[in-house]
Amino acid sequence: MCLNDNVKTNLKKTWKYIKSAKMNLVGYGAVSILEAIISAILPLLSAKVILNITNEVINQLVISALVVFFIEIILYIMYYFKSFFYRRIYQKTLINIQKSLAKEILNLEIAEIDKNSSGLFIDRLNKDTQDIAGLFMEYTYWISYIITNVGVLFTVFVLNKYLFVYALISSIVVFIINRKRIAKQYEVQKELKVLQESKTGLTSELVRGIRDIKVLNANNTILKQINEKIEETTKKEVKIINIRNFYNYIENNTRAISDLGFIIIGCFLYNKTLLTIPTFVIIYNYQSKIKNLLTGMVQLSEYNKKFSVSANRVFEIIDNVKFKKEKFGNVEIKKLDGNIIFENVSFGYDKTKIINDMSFEIKPNERIAFVGKSGTGKTTIFNLITRLYKSNKGKILLDGNNINDLTCSTIRDNMSIITQNPYIFNFSIKENLLMAKENATMKEIREACKMACIDDYIMSLPDKYNTMVGENGVILSGGQKQRIAIARALLMKTEIILFDEATSALDNETQSKIQEAINNLKGEYTILIVAHRLSTIIDSDRIFVVEDGKIVDSGSHRELLKKSEIYKNLYNKDLTK
């Protein structure tokens, strides 16, 4: 069977994930070779048994039958070990490729995650990697299967060349029918994969957003969308089944006609004394194996197609073919001082400009606040500083270094961010905190939680820090999630700390405690704060007023009340809340 360049390339790429199971591969190969040799001999011995029966040679019959029996026992043992090696190779391949894909998904640009359904990545990480690991092993299985039936082909050829040619032609016809089926299925299979991604993404949204769906009484709306995806996906699945059934119908009829023709030709050859009855019985019993030999080639061709679909989808992420990866520089700085400069920076999501020729400087250990109406670009500034997004124009400098020249660890190990809606993982509280610092002691964890005013609540829980919080911290209130996120950031002890509406979900009493904790950090860390509650940032060293993607004014609270009409309006509005 000829492999196209795409399949060859994908097989080479997959081999990288399989070769770690070298000993299992050697074992699998050794057993397969031995199995092929024995399977080539077995048909001849089985034919001898049948000849002994028809010729009434009883003594030789018993010996031949015993030999066949012991060989079959050996083959069953080989099947067991072959299956054992297969499972080990599959397991290691799957683990290796899923680890690699998970790593590359984490390296994707946030923009790629934003514009694609989560189902796209979930399906590729789960289903497609399983297909690759399983399908690669199917290659070895069917190659071995073909080799083991070569002995049958040889036996039939030796016994009668006429029936051999007929059986071979019949098998080729069946092979062609199956190739047609595979070609038809392949195109539908590609469309099905895309629909399955969309369906997975939507069902994921259903589970994650179930509370909002219930509150909005949007059950019918979401169900309508899900039902449409289910129907579209099912239609494609049924189409594949219909294609398979149609061609199976043609194949079965072809096989039936072939069997009838085999008997007619056998009778003709017998009348012409070109065939004996015992030989005819042997070849008739084994003619199906010739068809199965070519069926193995058909299966290889089918797995070829399936492997191509799954491998292309996985490797276009791993190899950076379709999805952009984050790119960092190679300048490594262990500890930043906290100097941040924007020089004529512009940025937009797709065609929408958010930051427009923005310039400012923040000195080490300053406490800076950004204020402005919603949608003016305040959060985007933080996204650019943490390098979640790359600016379209201008320069961002950290301690005088262009942010694009710095390594990922230089940027993200030196800054922590607390967002308005932090994601709390479906782990225990302790495990959530250890994500910030995996070797943190309980003393460090509790100190950070005390600063974030969450330790007392955690210690009141039955399992305390070992309490499981559910998906996105479902058992926690909005304020509790934010305080855990604050504790997580404080545990990192980074030089730069970004608070993006980090106290928005807190009550006044807790907010004042967090404010006190933030004040305790003043002078030791570079602190940047985005806040709608202006009362929480009046003690900042400087306040930047953001409007239409630009810094339109800056100064202390008192200075801005005197000179900035925008700031004055925002502050007065805040006081009336």
VEXFI-813535 format. One record per residue: x negated, y negated, z of N, C-alpha, C in turn. Coordinates in steps of 0.1 Angstrom, whole numbers, plus 5000, padded with zeros to 4 digits. Layout:
XYZXYZXYZ/...
This chain:
499250125000500050005000499149885000/499449784991498649664990499149555000/498249495007498549395017498249255010/499149165011498949035006497948955015/497448845010496448765018496948725031/498248685032498848635044498848745055/499248865051499248975060497849005065/496949015056495549045060495048945070/495348815067494848715076495448725090/496748755091497448775103496948895111/496649005103496149125110494749095116/493949015109492648985115492748905127/493748805127493948725139494448805150/495348905147495948985158494849075164/493949125155492949215160492149155172/492049025172491248955183491948985197/493249005196493949035209494049185212/493749265202493849405204492549465209/491449415204490149475206489649485220/490349415230489949435244490349575249/491249635242491649775246490749875238/489449855237488549935229488650085232/488550125245488550265248489850335245/490950255246492250315243492350325227/491750235220491750245206490950365201/489850385207488950505204489750635206/490450635218491250755222492350775212/493050665209494150675199493650725185/492550665181491950705168491550855168/490850895178490451035179491551135179/492651105186493751195187494451195173/494551075167495251065154494551145143/493151145143492451215133492551365135/492451405148492651555151494051595148/495051515151496451545148496651555132/496051475125496151475110495551605104/494351645110493751765105494651885108/495151895120495952015124497252015116/497851895114499051885107498951925092/497751905087497451945073497352095072/496952155083496752305083498152375086/498952315095500152375100501152415089/501352335078502352375068501852505061/500552515059500052635052500352765061/500152745074500452855083501852885084/502752785084504152805085504652875072/504052835061504352895048504053045048/502953075055502453215056503453295064/504053235075505053305083506253335075/506753245066507853265058507553375048/506353375042505953475033505953615039/505453625052505453745059506853805061/507853705064509153755066509753805054/509653735043510253775030509553905025/508253925028507554045023507554155033/508254135045508454235055507054285061/506054185062504754225068504854185083/505354275091505754245105504454225113/503454305112502254285120501554155118/501454115106500853975103501753865107/503053895107504053795110503853755125/503753845134503553815148502253735151/501153775144499953695146500053555140/500653545128500853405122501753325131/502853385136503753305145503053255158/502253345164501553305176500553185173/499853195162498953085158499752955156/500852965149501652845147502152785161/502552885170503052845183502052765191/500752815191499752755199499352615193/499352615179498952485173500052375176/501352425176502352325179502252275193/501852365203501652325217500552215217/499452245210498352145209498852015204/499652015193500251895188501051815198/501851885206502751825216501851755226/500751815230499851755239499251625233/498951635220498351515213499351405213/500651445210501751345210501751265223/501651345234501651275248500551175249/499351225246498151135248498251015238/498751045226498850935216499850825221/500950875227501950785233501250705245/500450775253499850705264498850595259/498050625249497150525244497950405237/498950445230499850345224500350245234/500850295245501450205255500450105261/499250165263498150085269497749975259/497550005246497149915236498249805235/499549845234500649755233500649655245/500449705257500449625269499349515269/498149565266497049465266497149365254/497649405243497849315232498849215235/499949255241501049165244500549065255/499949105265499449025275498448915270/497548965261496548865256497148765247/498048805238498648705228499648615235/500348665246501248575253500448475261/499348515267498548415274497948315265/497548355253496948255244498048155239/499248215236500348125231500748025242/500948075254501347995265500347875267/499047905266498047805267498147705256/498347745244498447655233499747565233/500847625239502047545240501847435250/501047465261500747355270499747255264/499047285254498147195247498847105236/500147135234500847065224501046915228/501146825218501546695221502946685226/503246595236504546585242505546555231/505146475221506046445210506546565203/505746675202506146795195507246865204/507046865217508046925226509346845225/509246705225510446625224511346645212/510646675201511446675188511946825185/511546925193511947055190512747115201/513547215198514347285208513447365217/513847375230513047465238513147615234/514247645227514447785222513347825212/512847725205511847755195510547815202/510147755213509047795220509247925229/510447935234510848045243510848175234/511548165222511648285214510248325208/509448235205508148265200507248325211/507348275223506548325234507048465238/508348495237508848625242509048715230/509948695221510348785211509248805201/508748695195507748715184506448775188/506048745201504748815205505048965207/506248995212506549145214506549215200/507149145190507149195177505749225171/504849125174503549135168502749255175/502849265188502249365196502749505191/504049515190504749635187504549675172/504649575163504549605149503149635145/502149575152500749615148500549765151/501149805163500949945166501750035157/502849985152503650065142502850095130/501950005126501050025114500250155117/499650165128498850275131499650405132/500850395137501750515138502150565124/502550475115502950515102501850565093/500650505095499450545088499150685092/499250715105498950845111500050945105/501250895105502350975100502151025085/501750925077501450955063500351055062/499251035070498151135069498551275073/499451285083499851415088500651495078/501351415069502151485059501451505046/500151465045499351495033499151645031/499051715043498951865042500151925035/501351875038502551925031502451905016/502051785012501951744998500951844991/499851864998498851954992499352104991/500152145001500652285001501652304989/502552204987503552214977502852214963/501852134962501052124949500452254946/499852324956499252454954500252564950/501452554957502352664955503052654941/503452524937504052514924503952374919/503252354908502952214903504252154897/505152234891506352184885507252114896/507552194906508352144917507752024925/506352034925505651924931505851794924/505851794910506051674902507451624904/508451724904509851684906510051614919/509551674930509751624943509051484945/507951474938507151344939507951234932/508551264920509351164912510551124920/511251224926512451194934512051104946/510951124952510451044963510150904959/509550894947509250754942510550674940/511550744935512850674933513450624946/513350714957513850674970512950554975/511650564973510750454977511150324971/511450324958511850194951513150144957/514050224959515350184965515150114979/514250174987513950115000513149984999/512249974989511549844987512549734983/513549764975514549664972515249624985/515649714993516349685006515449595014/514149615015513249545024513149395019/513049385005513049245000514249165003/515449225002516649165005516749125020/516349215028516449185043515449075047/514349065041513248975045513748835045/514348785034514848655033515848625044/516748715047517848695057517148695071/516148775073515448785086514748655089/514248585080513548455082514648355087/515748355080516848265084517448295098/517448425101517948475114517048425125/515748435123514848385134515048245138/515348155128515548015130516847995138/517848075134519148065142519048115156/518248215158518048275171517348175180/516348105174515647995182516647895187/517547845178518547745181519547795192/519947925190520847985200520247995214/518948035214518248045227518147905234/517747805226517647675231518947625237/520047655230521347605234521847675247/521647805247522047885259521147845271/519847805269519047755279519547625285/520047535276520647405280521947435288/522647535284523947575291523647605306/522647685308522247735322521747615330/520747545324520147435331521047315334/521947295324522847175326524247205331/524447325337525747375340526447285350/525747225359526347135369526947015362/526146945353526646835346527846865337/527746985331528747035322530047045330/530047105342531247115350531746985355/530846895359531246765364531946685353/531346695341531846615329533046685323/533446805328534546895323534346915308/533046935304532646955290532547095286/533247185293533147335290533447355276/534547305271535047325257534047275247/533447155250532447095240531247185239/530647225250529447305249529747445244/530947505248531247635243531547635228/532047525222532247515208530947525201/529847455206528547455199527947595201/528047655212527447785215528147895206/529447885206530247975197529847965183/529647845178529247825164527847895161/526947885171525647945169525748095170/526548145179526748285180527348345168/528348275162528948325149527948325138/527148215137526148205126525148315127/524648335139523648435142524148575139/525348595144525948735142526248755127/526648655120526848675105525548715098/524448655102523148695096522848835100/523048875113522749005117523549115110/524849075108525749165101525349175086/524849065080524449065066523249165065/522349165074521249255074521749395075/522649425084523249555085523949605072/524649515066525349545054524349575042/523249505042522249525032521649665034/521349695047520749825051521749935047/523049925051524050025048524250055033/524249945026524449955011523350035005/522150005008520950075002520850215008/521250235021521250365027522250455019/523350395015524350475008523750514994/523150424988522450454975521450564977/520650544987519550644990520050784993/521050795001521650925005522250994993/522850924984523350984972522251024963/521250944962520050984954519451104959/519251114973518751234979519551364976/520951344977521851454974521651504959/521651404950521451444936520051514934/519051454941517751514940517651664945/518351684956518451824961519151924951/520251874945520951954936519951984924/519351874919518451894908517251984911/516751984924515752074928516152214927/517352244931517852384931518052434916/518552344908518752374894517352404887/516452324889515052344884514452464889/514652494902514152614909514652734902/515952734900516652854893516052874879/515852764872515252764858513852824859/513052784868511652834869511652974873/512653014882512653154886513053244874/513953204866514353284854513253294844/512353194844511153194835509953254841/510153324853509153384861507953294865/508353164866507353064870507453034885/508353104892508553074906509153194913/508553234924509153344932510053294943/510953374948511953334958511253284971/510253354976509553304988508953174986/508353154975507753024972508752914971/509952944965510952854963511552804977/511652904986512152875000511152785007/509852815006508852735013508952585008/508952574994508952434989510152364992/511352434992512652374995512652315009/512052395018511952355032511052225034/510052215025509052115027509251995017/510152005008510251894998510751765005/511451775016511951655024510751585030/509651665033508551595039507751515029/507851545016507251465006507951325006/509351335006510151215007509751135019/509551205030509251135043507851075042/506951135034505651075032505750945026/506550925016506750795009507550705018/508450765026509250685036508350615045/507250685049506250625058505650495051/505450505038504950395031505950275030/507250315029508350215029508350145043/508250225053508250175067507050075069/505950115064504750015064505049885057/505749895046506049775038507049695046/508049755053509049685060508449615072/507549685079506849625091505949515086/505449525074504649425068505449295068/506649295063507549185063507849125076/508249215085508549175099507349115106/506249175104504949125111504648985105/504848965092504548835086505348725092/506648755094507648655099507148615113/506948715122506648685136505248625137/504248685130502948635131502748495126/503448455115503448325110503948225120/505048265127505648175137504748155149/504048255153503248245165501948175162/501248215151499948155147500048015142/501247965138501347825134501247735146/501547795158501347715171499847735175/499347855176498047885181496947815172/497147825159496147765149496447625146/497347555152497547415150497947385135/498747475130499247465116500347365114/501347375123502547295121502747205133/502347235144502547155156501247095161/501246965163500046885167499646915181/498346935183497846955197497246825202/497246815215496546705222495046715218/494446595215493046585213492446495222/491346535229490646455238489146445234/488446345240487046325237486246425246/484946395246484046485253483246405264/483646285267483046205278483646245291/482846305300483346355313482846265324/483846215331483546135343484246195355/483446225365483946305377484946215384/484646095387485546005395485645865389/486845825385487045695380487245595391/486845465388486945355398488445305398/489045315386490445265385490645145377/489645105369489844985361490545025348/491644955345492544985333492644865325/492444875312492544765303493344805290/494344725287495144745274494644625265/494144665253493744565244494644575231/495544485230496444475218497044615215/497644675224498144815223499544805217/499844895207501144905202501445055201/502745085203503145225203504645235200/505045335193506545365191506845505189/508045545193508445685191509145695177/508545775168508945775154508845635148/509945575144509945445138510345325148/510645365160511145265170509945215178/509545085177508445035184508845005198/508045045208508345025222507344925228/506044955225505044865230504544785218/504444655220504144565209502944475212/501744515207500544425209500344385223/500444485232500344455247498844445252/498544345260497244335266497344305281/496544365289496444335303495244405309/494844365321493744435328494144455343/493844575348494044605362492744645368/492444585379491144605386491244715396/490044785399490144895408490744855421/491544945427492144925440493244815441/493644765429494744675429496044745430/497044675435498444735435499244645425/499644705414500244635403501644685401/502644595399504044635396504444595382/505244675376505744635362507244625364/507844515360509344495361509844445348/511144475346511744435334513044515332/513844475322515044555319514744695314/515744775315515644915310515344915295/514345005290514045015276513044915271/512344835281511344745276509944805275/509844925279508544995277507745015289/508245005301507545015314507045165316/507945265314507545405316506645445305/506745385293505845415281504445375285/504245265292502945225296502245335304/503045405313502445515321502145635313/503045655303502845775294501545755286/501245625282499945605275498745615284/498845565297497745565306497345715309/498445795311498145945314497846025302/497845955290497546015277498546125273/499846115278500846195273501246165258/501046035255501145985242499945905238/499645905225498445825220498945695213/498345585217498745465211498545465196/499445385189499345375175498345275170/498045175179497145065176496545015189/495344955188494744895199493944985208/493444945219492545025228493145025242/492945145248493145155262491845205269/491345125278490045155284490245185299/489545295303489545335317488045325321/487845235330486445205335485545175323/486045095314485345055302485145155291/485745275293485645385283486945395275/486845405262488045425254488745555258/490045555262490745675267490645785257/490545765244490445865234489045945234/488045885241486745945242486646035254/487546025263487446095276488046235275/487546325284488146455284489446455291/490146565290491446575296491346575311/490346645317490146645331489746505337/489046435329488646295334489846215336/490846215327492046135327492946195338/493346315337494446365345494046415359/492746445361492346475375492046355383/492046235376491846105383493146025385/494246085381495446005383496646105385/497546055393498746135396499946045394/501046105390502246025387503446085394/504345995399505546035406506645975397/507546055391508546005382509845995389/510845935382512145915387512846055388/512646145379513246275379512246385379/511446405389510346505389510946645387/510146725381510546865379510046945390/510847015397510447105408510647245403/509547325404509547455398510347555407/510747665401511547765408510547855416/509847785425508847855434509247815448/508447865457508647815471508147665472/508447605483508047465485506447455485/505847555492504447565493503747575479/504347675471503847695458503947575449/505047495450505147375443504047275446/503747265459502747175463501347225459/501047355459499747405455499447385440/500547355433500247325418499447205417/499447115427498646985426497247015430/497047115440495747145445495847285450/495347385441495647525444494847575456/493847515460493047555472493347475485/494447395484494747315496495147395508/494747355520495047425532496447375537/497047455546498347415552498247285559/497047255565496847125572496947015562/496347025550496346925540497846905534/498447025532499847025527500746945536/500646975549501546915559501246765560/500046725560499646585561500246505549/500146565537500746495525502246485527/502846595532504346595534504846495544/503946485555504246385565504246245560/503246215551503146085545504346055536/504846165530505946155521507346165528/507246175541508446185550509346305546/508746425544509546535540509246655549/508146645557507746755566508746795575/509446705582510446735592511546815586/512046775574513046855567512646995564/511447005558510947145555510847235567/510347175578510147265590511547295596/512647235592513947265597514547385590/513947415578514547525570514147665576/514947765574514647895580513247955576/512947935563511647985558510647875557/510947755561510047645562509347625548/508047625547507347605535507447715525/507947835529508147945520509547945514/510347845516511647835511511647825496/512447915489512547905475513547795471/513247715462514047595459514947605447/514847715439515647735428515147655416/515847685404515347615392515547465393/514447395391514447245392514847195406/514547275416514847235430516247215433/517047315428518547305429519047285443/518347345453518847335467518447205473/517747125466517246995472518046875466/518146775475518846655470517846575461/518346475454517446395446516346325453/516646275465515646215474514546315479/515046435482514146535487513146585476/513646595464512846625452511746525450/512146395451511246285449510146285460/510546315472509546315483508546435482/509046545477508146665474507146625463/507746555453506846515442505846415447/506246325456505246225462504246295470/504646395477503646475485502646555476/503246595465502446675455501346575449/501746455446500746355441499746315452/500246295464499346255475498246365478/498746485476497846595478496646595469/496846545456495746545446494746445450/495046335458494146235462493346175450/494146135440493446075428493245925431/492345875423491945735424493145645419/493845685409494945615403496245685406/497245615412498545665415499545585408/500445655401501545585393502845625399/503645525403504945545408505945495398/506645585391507645545381509045565387/509545455392510845465399510945575409/509845595416509645705425510545705438/511145585441511945575453513445545449/513745565437515145535432516145615438/515845745442516845835447516845845463/516145755469515945755484516945655490/517345695502518145605510517245495516/517845385521517145275525516045305536/516545395546515645425557514445505552/514645605543513545685538512645605528/513345515521512545425512511645345520/512045295531511145205539509945285544/510145415547509045505552508045525540/508645555528507745575517507045445514/507745335515507045205513505945185522/506145235535505045225545503845305541/504245435535503145525531502345465519/503145395510502445335499501545215503/502045145513501245035519500045085525/500045205531498845255538497745285527/498145305515497245345504496545215498/497145105502496644975496495244955499/494444915488493044885490492145005488/492745125488491945245487492145305473/493245275467493645345454494145235445/493945265432494645175422496045225420/497045135424498445185425499245105414/499945175406500845105396502245155399/503145055399504545085403505445025392/506445115388507545065380508745075389/509444965390510644965400511744875395/512944915397514144835394514444755407/514144815418514444755431513244655434/513344535431512244445432511844415446/512744445455512444425470511244515474/511044625466510044725470508644695465/508544585456507244555450506744415453/507444345462507144205464505744185470/505244295477503944285483502744325473/503044345461502044385451501044275449/499844305446498844205443499244125431/499744195420500244125409501444195403/502344125397503544175391503544135376/503644235367503744215353505144215349/505644115342506944105337506944155322/507644265319507644325306508944295299/508844245287510044205278509644235264/510544315257510344355243508944405240/508444495249507244565247505944475249/506144365256504944275258504944235273/503744195278503644135291503943985289/505043935293505443795290505043705302/504743765314504343685325503643775336/502843715344502243795355501943705367/501843755379501443675390502043745403/501843685414502443735427503943705427/504643765436506043745438506443605439/505743525447506043385449505743305436/504643335430504243265418505343285407/505743405405506743435395508143375398/508443365410509743305414509743155409/508543095409508442955405508342935390/507643035383507343005369508043095359/508643205364509243305354510743315356/511543265346512943265346513443415346/512743495338513143635336513043705350/511943685357511643755369512643705380/512943575380513843515390515243575388/515643595376517043655373517043795378/515943875375515944015379515944025394/515243935401515143945415516443905422/517143795417518443755422519443865420/519343925408520344035405520144155415/518844175418518544285427519144255441/519044135445519544095459521044115460/521744105449523244115450523744255450/522844355448523244495448523544545462/
